[in-house]
Amino acid sequence: MTEVTYARLEETLLSLGFSPYGVHEKNKIFRHDETGALVIYPDFPSGNAVLPRHLLAIKSILQAYDISDPDRFFLELQKAS
């Protein structure tokens, strides 16, 4: 998989139905309106590469709330790139 930036991650979350919920204590928060799922990650510069642990955490949230399977999530990340 090619390098994914935080800007690309945000685009992908938006395409999956998440909405920006704000920044709290230097963390970006996104809420999935349909399920109530929250995705929170540090407010790093948008051009930085996403840390693998953040991708893994988000993938787990998407699976737990049945928002996206891992293959679709990574496909969406690639499309946004």
C-alpha positions, -999 to +999 in steps of 0.1 A: +000+000+000+013+035-008+018+061+019-015+075+031-016+111+045-039+124+071-056+145+044-064+113+024-076+096+056-100+124+063-113+123+027-119+086+031-137+090+064-160+116+048-167+092+019-177+066+044-203+088+060-183+104+088-186+141+097-160+163+113-169+167+150-142+191+159-108+191+176-105+184+213-072+185+232-052+183+199-072+153+186-095+154+155-128+138+161-151+124+134-186+109+140-205+085+118-240+098+120-258+066+112-240+044+138-226+069+163-191+056+158-163+080+167-129+081+152-103+101+170-067+107+160-040+133+167-043+166+148-011+160+129-003+181+098-025+169+069+005+161+047+021+137+073+019+100+067-007+082+088+009+061+115+001+024+111-014+022+146-040+049+136-049+029+105-053-002+126-075+015+152-097+031+126-100-002+107-111-019+140-137+008+146-151+004+111-154-033+115-169-031+150-197-008+137-201-027+105-193+005+085-168-010+061-148-042+057-110-039+057-107-044+020-132-017+012-115+007+037-080+002+021-095+004-014-112+038-004-078+050+009-062+041-024-089+058-044-084+090-024-046+089-030 
